[in-house]
């Protein structure tokens, strides 16, 4: 006669189902670890989550029409840098359509040694501020275009570009950001020491046409190594633009004054022919205090030209990381008051935090200058 065994309450008891679950868990864990190790990085769970957020996350911040993004007063944090990189990314972002009211937007930007990374555009001076790698060069191209106004400018003046290669790169970045067909305008200058030059980007979709070809003016040729003259026309209204990068007055060298006198003759030439819509834009490299008697631009300002930003804001807003107002859009009296079909309605500056003065780790991929912009409207829409 067998005796029934009584279970010991102190002995642990594991059911068959629990044991099976444990075995399944162990094998599943081993499989997951192996899959994590062999999966390519872009398919791993964290990377997939980031991709989803990149597509469905919030849209990147952009400047509204032309006001500037907030300017950092201290070294940007990693979060702030990421945010600003999104703002300046060389990809298409939502922008306004070309103006239907006939208004004209223009802008200018010193690109701070935007030269081809392979050294093919260098002059005698090989500056350490230019991009050193192809990757840095491509990032900087997108960042520079991202520093411009949100709405597509008709005309963008550029300074400190290395040559035709870099102008074409910026043209592609502008076309990609704004979704419009930009044309690069470039004529080789004569600064063989720095190799720096000026150029422009022109939006061919806004109904304006080039009159003739971009050129260097005979009278300016003798004194301005870096300048570009362009004439645009639409419905009988002409706009004459000169992109410049003036000399730095230093160590008793004041040849900048000769350059200003040549520009004064150029404006007088157009005014004498009735071509009154005249713009001089670019890096003026002023040596004197802004709006003072020792300012080299005074001959232009005393003879009919106006500083567009000052006329709108009544302030000389810094356009450079060193807190100087170096970059200007000077306009003729006709553009100021609308007597020749277009009149100034707004102007401003777009500052940013990526300058060497702010000790940003990324400043070489941006510029130490800020973009300057101006908007003109047909005379019938102009302010009184």
C-alpha positions as CSV (number, residue, x, y, z in Angstrom):
1,X,0.0,0.0,0.0
2,X,1.5,3.3,-1.2
3,X,1.5,6.3,0.9
4,X,0.5,9.7,-0.7
5,X,3.4,12.2,-0.5
6,X,2.5,15.5,1.2
7,X,4.1,18.6,-0.5
8,X,6.6,20.5,1.6
9,X,5.4,24.1,1.9
10,X,9.0,25.3,2.2
11,X,10.0,23.9,-1.2
12,X,9.7,26.4,-4.1
13,X,7.2,25.2,-6.8
14,X,7.4,26.2,-10.4
15,X,4.6,25.5,-12.8
16,X,5.1,24.2,-16.3
17,X,3.7,27.4,-17.8
18,X,6.0,29.6,-15.8
19,X,9.0,27.6,-16.7
20,X,8.1,27.8,-20.4
21,X,7.7,31.5,-20.1
22,X,11.1,31.8,-18.6
23,X,12.7,29.8,-21.5
24,X,10.9,32.0,-24.1
25,X,12.0,35.2,-22.4
26,X,15.7,34.1,-22.3
27,X,15.6,33.1,-26.0
28,X,13.8,36.4,-27.0
29,X,16.4,38.4,-25.1
30,X,19.2,36.7,-26.8
31,X,17.6,37.2,-30.2
32,X,17.0,41.0,-29.5
33,X,20.6,41.5,-28.5
34,X,21.8,39.8,-31.6
35,X,19.5,41.8,-33.8
36,X,20.6,45.1,-32.2
37,X,24.2,44.2,-32.9
38,X,23.8,43.3,-36.6
39,X,21.2,45.8,-37.6
40,X,22.6,48.8,-39.5
41,X,22.5,52.1,-37.4
42,X,19.7,53.7,-39.4
43,X,17.3,50.7,-38.6
44,X,18.0,50.6,-34.9
45,X,15.1,51.6,-32.6
46,X,16.6,54.9,-31.4
47,X,17.5,56.0,-35.0
48,X,14.1,55.1,-36.2
49,X,12.5,57.2,-33.5
50,X,14.7,60.1,-34.5
51,X,13.7,59.7,-38.1
52,X,10.0,59.7,-37.2
53,X,10.5,62.9,-35.2
54,X,12.4,64.5,-38.0
55,X,9.5,64.0,-40.4
56,X,6.5,64.5,-38.0
57,X,8.1,66.9,-35.5
58,X,7.7,70.7,-35.4
59,X,8.6,72.7,-38.5
60,X,12.0,74.5,-38.3
61,X,11.9,78.2,-37.2
62,X,12.2,80.8,-39.9
63,X,12.3,84.5,-39.9
64,X,9.0,86.2,-40.7
65,X,9.4,88.1,-43.9
66,X,12.5,89.9,-42.8
67,X,12.7,90.4,-39.0
68,X,15.7,88.7,-37.4
69,X,15.8,85.6,-35.3
70,X,16.6,86.2,-31.7
71,X,20.2,87.1,-31.2
72,X,22.2,85.3,-28.6
73,X,24.2,87.4,-26.2
74,X,26.3,84.5,-24.9
75,X,27.8,81.4,-26.4
76,X,24.9,79.4,-27.8
77,X,23.9,76.2,-26.1
78,X,23.8,72.9,-27.9
79,X,20.0,73.2,-28.1
80,X,20.3,76.7,-29.5
81,X,22.9,75.7,-32.1
82,X,20.6,72.8,-33.3
83,X,17.7,75.2,-33.6
84,X,19.7,77.7,-35.6
85,X,21.1,75.0,-37.8
86,X,17.6,74.0,-38.7
87,X,16.9,77.7,-39.6
88,X,19.8,77.8,-41.9
89,X,19.5,74.3,-43.4
90,X,20.0,74.3,-47.2
91,X,16.7,72.7,-47.9
92,X,13.4,73.9,-49.2
93,X,11.3,75.6,-46.5
94,X,7.8,77.2,-46.8
95,X,8.2,80.6,-48.3
96,X,5.9,83.2,-49.7
97,X,5.1,83.3,-53.4
98,X,6.6,86.0,-55.5
99,X,4.9,89.3,-54.7
100,X,1.8,89.9,-56.8
101,X,1.6,93.7,-55.9
102,X,4.7,94.6,-57.9
103,X,6.9,95.0,-54.8
104,X,10.6,94.3,-55.1
105,X,12.8,92.7,-52.4
106,X,16.6,93.0,-52.5
107,X,19.3,91.9,-50.0
108,X,23.1,91.9,-49.6
109,X,25.4,89.7,-47.6
110,X,29.2,89.5,-47.1
111,X,29.9,85.7,-47.3
112,X,33.2,85.8,-45.3
113,X,35.7,84.0,-47.4
114,X,33.4,81.6,-49.2
115,X,36.0,80.0,-51.4
116,X,36.1,76.5,-52.9
117,X,37.6,74.1,-50.3
118,X,40.1,72.6,-52.8
119,X,42.0,76.0,-53.0
120,X,41.2,76.5,-56.7
121,X,39.8,80.0,-56.1
122,X,42.5,81.2,-53.7
123,X,44.5,84.4,-54.4
124,X,48.0,85.1,-53.2
125,X,46.6,85.3,-49.6
126,X,45.4,81.9,-48.4
127,X,43.1,82.9,-45.6
128,X,42.4,80.5,-42.7
129,X,38.8,81.5,-42.5
130,X,37.7,79.8,-45.7
131,X,36.2,76.3,-45.7
132,X,38.8,73.6,-45.3
133,X,36.7,70.6,-46.3
134,X,34.1,69.8,-48.9
135,X,31.6,69.1,-46.1
136,X,32.2,72.4,-44.4
137,X,31.9,74.2,-47.8
138,X,28.6,72.6,-48.5
139,X,27.2,73.3,-45.0
140,X,28.4,77.0,-45.3
141,X,26.7,77.4,-48.6
142,X,23.3,76.4,-47.1
143,X,23.9,78.5,-43.9
144,X,24.7,81.6,-45.9
145,X,21.5,81.4,-48.0
146,X,19.6,80.6,-44.7
147,X,20.8,83.9,-43.3
148,X,18.8,85.8,-46.0
149,X,15.2,87.0,-45.7
150,X,12.4,84.4,-45.5
151,X,10.7,85.7,-48.7
152,X,12.6,85.3,-51.9
153,X,14.5,88.4,-52.9
154,X,14.6,89.5,-56.5
155,X,18.3,90.4,-56.2
156,X,21.0,89.3,-53.7
157,X,24.4,91.1,-53.7
158,X,27.3,89.0,-52.5
159,X,30.8,89.9,-51.3
160,X,33.9,87.8,-50.4
161,X,33.1,85.0,-52.8
162,X,36.0,83.1,-54.4
163,X,34.8,83.0,-58.0
164,X,32.5,81.3,-60.5
165,X,32.5,77.9,-58.7
166,X,31.3,79.4,-55.4
167,X,28.7,81.6,-57.1
168,X,27.3,78.5,-58.8
169,X,27.2,76.7,-55.4
170,X,25.3,79.6,-53.8
171,X,22.9,79.7,-56.8
172,X,22.0,76.1,-56.3
173,X,21.5,76.6,-52.5
174,X,19.2,79.6,-53.2
175,X,17.2,77.7,-55.7
176,X,16.8,74.8,-53.3
177,X,15.8,77.0,-50.3
178,X,13.3,79.2,-52.1
179,X,12.1,76.8,-54.7
180,X,12.7,79.4,-57.4
181,X,15.0,79.6,-60.5
182,X,18.0,81.8,-59.4
183,X,20.7,82.9,-61.9
184,X,24.2,83.6,-60.7
185,X,25.7,86.8,-61.9
186,X,29.5,87.1,-61.9
187,X,32.3,89.0,-63.7
188,X,35.9,88.3,-62.7
189,X,37.3,91.1,-60.6
190,X,40.9,92.3,-60.1
191,X,41.8,91.6,-56.5
192,X,44.6,89.1,-57.1
193,X,45.9,89.4,-53.5
194,X,42.9,88.2,-51.5
195,X,41.2,86.6,-54.5
196,X,37.9,88.0,-53.1
197,X,35.2,89.0,-55.5
198,X,31.6,90.2,-55.6
199,X,28.6,88.6,-57.3
200,X,24.8,88.5,-57.3
201,X,21.9,86.1,-57.5
202,X,18.9,87.0,-59.6
203,X,15.4,85.5,-59.3
204,X,14.3,84.9,-63.0
205,X,10.7,84.1,-62.1
206,X,9.5,87.5,-60.8
207,X,9.0,89.1,-64.2
208,X,12.1,91.2,-64.3
209,X,14.6,90.9,-67.1
210,X,18.3,91.6,-67.3
211,X,19.2,94.6,-69.5
212,X,22.4,93.7,-71.2
213,X,24.9,91.6,-69.3
214,X,26.4,92.0,-65.8
215,X,29.5,94.1,-66.2
216,X,32.3,96.2,-64.7
217,X,31.8,99.9,-65.4
218,X,34.6,101.7,-67.2
219,X,34.8,104.6,-64.7
220,X,34.7,102.3,-61.7
221,X,37.3,100.0,-63.2
222,X,40.2,102.3,-62.3
223,X,39.4,102.4,-58.5
224,X,37.2,99.5,-57.5
225,X,38.8,96.1,-57.9
226,X,35.6,94.5,-56.6
227,X,32.3,95.7,-58.1
228,X,29.5,94.4,-60.4
229,X,27.0,96.6,-62.3
230,X,23.6,95.1,-63.2
231,X,20.5,96.7,-64.8
232,X,17.0,95.1,-64.3
233,X,13.8,96.2,-66.1
234,X,10.1,95.4,-65.8
235,X,7.1,97.2,-67.4
236,X,9.3,100.1,-68.4
237,X,10.7,100.6,-64.8
238,X,14.5,100.2,-64.6
239,X,16.6,99.4,-61.5
240,X,20.4,100.1,-61.7
241,X,22.4,98.2,-59.1
242,X,26.1,98.3,-58.2
243,X,27.4,95.6,-55.8
244,X,30.6,96.8,-54.2
245,X,33.2,95.8,-51.6
246,X,35.2,98.9,-50.7
247,X,38.7,99.1,-49.4
248,X,39.5,99.3,-45.7
249,X,40.9,102.7,-44.9
250,X,44.0,102.1,-42.6
251,X,47.6,103.1,-42.1
252,X,47.0,106.4,-44.0
253,X,45.7,104.6,-47.0
254,X,42.4,106.3,-47.9
255,X,41.9,105.1,-51.4
256,X,38.4,104.3,-50.3
257,X,37.6,108.1,-50.7
258,X,38.6,107.8,-54.3
259,X,36.3,104.8,-54.7
260,X,33.4,106.8,-53.2
261,X,34.1,109.7,-55.6
262,X,33.9,107.2,-58.5
263,X,30.6,105.9,-57.3
264,X,29.3,109.4,-57.0
265,X,30.2,110.0,-60.7
266,X,28.4,106.7,-61.6
267,X,25.2,107.8,-59.9
268,X,25.4,111.2,-61.5
269,X,25.8,109.5,-64.9
270,X,22.5,107.7,-64.4
271,X,20.7,110.7,-63.0
272,X,21.8,112.8,-66.0
273,X,20.1,110.3,-68.4
274,X,16.9,110.1,-66.4
275,X,17.7,106.7,-65.0
276,X,16.9,107.6,-61.4
277,X,16.4,104.2,-59.6
278,X,20.0,103.6,-58.4
279,X,21.2,101.2,-55.7
280,X,24.7,100.8,-54.3
281,X,24.9,97.8,-52.0
282,X,27.5,95.8,-50.2
283,X,30.3,96.0,-47.7
284,X,31.3,99.6,-47.4
285,X,34.1,99.0,-44.8
286,X,33.6,102.4,-43.3
287,X,36.5,103.7,-41.2
288,X,34.7,106.6,-39.5
289,X,32.0,106.6,-36.9
290,X,28.6,106.0,-38.4
291,X,26.9,109.1,-39.7
292,X,29.8,111.4,-38.7
293,X,31.6,114.0,-40.7
294,X,34.7,111.8,-41.1
295,X,32.6,109.1,-42.7
296,X,33.9,108.4,-46.2
297,X,30.3,107.8,-47.5
298,X,29.4,111.4,-46.8
299,X,29.9,112.6,-50.4
300,X,27.2,110.1,-51.5
301,X,24.9,110.9,-48.6
302,X,25.2,114.6,-49.2
303,X,24.5,114.3,-52.9
304,X,21.2,112.5,-53.2
305,X,21.9,108.9,-51.9
306,X,20.1,107.6,-48.8
307,X,20.9,104.8,-46.3
308,X,17.7,102.6,-46.6
309,X,18.0,101.1,-43.1
310,X,18.6,104.4,-41.5
311,X,15.8,106.1,-43.3
312,X,13.3,103.4,-42.1
313,X,14.6,102.9,-38.5
314,X,16.4,106.2,-37.8
315,X,19.3,104.1,-36.4
316,X,22.6,102.8,-37.6
317,X,22.0,99.1,-36.8
318,X,25.2,97.0,-36.6
319,X,25.6,94.7,-39.6
320,X,28.8,93.1,-38.4
321,X,29.7,90.9,-35.4
322,X,32.1,93.7,-34.3
323,X,29.1,96.0,-33.8
324,X,29.9,98.2,-36.8
325,X,27.5,99.2,-39.5
326,X,29.7,98.2,-42.5
327,X,27.1,96.8,-44.9
328,X,24.6,99.1,-46.5
329,X,22.0,99.4,-49.2
330,X,22.2,103.0,-50.5
331,X,19.4,104.2,-52.7
332,X,18.8,107.2,-54.8
333,X,16.3,109.9,-54.0
334,X,13.9,108.6,-56.6
335,X,13.7,105.2,-54.8
336,X,13.2,107.0,-51.6
337,X,10.2,109.1,-52.7
338,X,8.9,107.0,-55.6
339,X,9.4,109.5,-58.4
340,X,10.5,106.8,-60.9
341,X,8.0,104.0,-60.3
342,X,9.4,102.4,-57.1
343,X,9.6,103.6,-53.5
344,X,11.2,102.3,-50.4
345,X,8.6,100.8,-47.9
346,X,10.8,98.8,-45.5
347,X,14.4,97.8,-44.7
348,X,16.3,96.1,-42.0
349,X,19.1,93.8,-40.8
350,X,19.0,90.1,-39.9
351,X,21.5,89.4,-37.1
352,X,22.7,86.0,-36.0
353,X,24.7,84.5,-33.2
354,X,27.4,82.7,-35.3
355,X,30.3,85.3,-35.3
356,X,33.8,84.9,-34.1
357,X,33.1,87.6,-31.6
358,X,30.6,85.3,-29.9
359,X,33.1,82.5,-29.9
360,X,30.7,80.1,-31.5
361,X,32.2,76.8,-32.5
362,X,30.5,77.0,-35.9
363,X,31.3,80.6,-36.8
364,X,33.5,79.6,-39.8
365,X,30.5,78.0,-41.4
366,X,28.5,81.3,-41.3
367,X,29.7,84.9,-41.7
368,X,30.8,87.7,-39.4
369,X,28.4,90.0,-41.3
370,X,24.7,90.2,-41.2
371,X,22.3,90.3,-44.1
372,X,20.7,93.7,-45.0
373,X,17.4,93.9,-46.9
374,X,15.1,96.5,-48.4
375,X,11.6,96.4,-50.0
376,X,10.3,98.7,-52.6
377,X,6.7,99.1,-53.9
378,X,5.2,100.6,-57.0
379,X,4.6,104.3,-56.6
380,X,0.8,103.8,-56.4
381,X,1.4,101.5,-53.3
382,X,4.1,103.6,-51.7
383,X,3.8,105.4,-48.4
384,X,3.3,109.2,-48.7
